[in-house]
Every structure is written in C-alpha cells, then in structure tokens.
Amino acid sequence: MNYIYLHRLYAKRAELEAKLELYDARNCFGDEDINDGTDLDLRSRIDEISFEIETLEHSRAQ
C-alpha cells in the first residue's frame, strides 16, 4: 500500500471540497456569472478521487 499516494488523494479531495464550498457560497450570493459547470466538474473530480480512495482502502483491508 502506498500511503504517500493515499495521503495525497486525501489532500486533493479536501482541496477540491474547499473549492466547491467557496463556489457554492458565491452562488448563494447571487453571482450570475458563476453557473458555468464548474460545480459539476468539481463534484465529478471529488467522486473520482473518493472512489479511488475507497478502492485503495478496501484492497488494504483484505
């Protein structure tokens, strides 16, 4: 198990989640130019990283 790689995945996911929170906050304040699909891209990337983390953690548990 590559713990450094897993740690980097956790860090990247946290970074993307923070960007998504900022994006959502800006959207709440009515920034009309923000609806450009960025939230969908961020959510997709978070899902991909989460799936990879789950896969690595599951393989480690066996």
Secondary structure, 3 states (H helix, E strand, C coil): CCHHHHHHHHHHHHHHHHHHHHHHHHHHCCCHHHCCCHHHHHHHHHHHHHHHHHHHHHHHHC
